[in-house]
Amino acid sequence: MSRIATTKMSGLLLGRLNTRFVSSAKPSSLLEFRYFSTSDLGSGTGKKEERAAQPPSTAAAGGEKAIVSYWGVDPPQLTKEDGSPWRWNCFRPWETYKADTSIDVKKHHEPVNFMDKFAYWTVQTLKYPTYMFFQRRHMCHAMLLETVAAVPGMVGGMLLHFKSLRRFEHSGGWIKALLEEAENERMHLMTFVEISKPKWYERALVLAVQGVFFNAYFVAYLASPKLAHRITGYLEEEAVNSYTDFLHDLENGNFENVPAPAIAIDYWRLPPESTLKDVVTVIRADEAHHRDLNHFASDIQCQGRELKEYPAPIGYH
């Protein structure tokens, strides 16, 4: 059979199949899914809220197709240890942990060489403008601090990820450790946002500081990872000191010790009666862990070794 005849025959068959598909009285599941999705977009807000509130089985019993996920599988119904429903989508029950509050919060890495001194005084220079701006407004200071502290782990993890792909080699767990650090810092911010909302000028300040710091740290990590980790280590030392001052004001009554938000109680497995003081205590312990991790990473590279040669301290979070 010639190529032209084959093409014509294929066209006829496709046309017949298309006609039968469109004129069929019972559309396929794919068409039903698209139909209900587009009708939901065009319906009223109240109707969408009613459908979203109904469990899949109820919606199906009412004559409507159950809403399923993109993969066609209903999301798991997670519960807490006491049987109550799990309310957070940003983290799962198995990602919660108890912070190690016994960690030494007074530890300090003494700068011994030029690189250490450069990193130390860089952080000290950046510290004073923020202290002058926020003074004793600990909550606003903490929110700005967390938007900056979440950058190094993401940048370092991303660049190590690309390095692992380029060189076809393992990372020794350091990609996971640094990304865990970034996610943990972000959860600190999400916790503080539940207690206090930033004002418009604080949001503008965060936007400017994060934009400058991300690009500066990205260049620094490309040029010298050991310097970048040392800077982060000293940055985390200042975070520990800031939260220590925060705790002192909470203990002295200079700052209201409000109840801990629900997200903090679930994320750090805190008792239900926990307060802001308990939240700041576990966050300070997290920062101390990040301090030690980054100084450790810098020490490895200062000795001429690569991070992959030493197992990363993962599993804390």
Helices and strands as residue ranges (DSSP letters): H 3-23, H 29-42, H 45-53, H 56-61, G 93-95, H 114-134, H 138-167, H 174-195, H 200-223, H 225-252, H 262-267, H 276-302, G 307-309
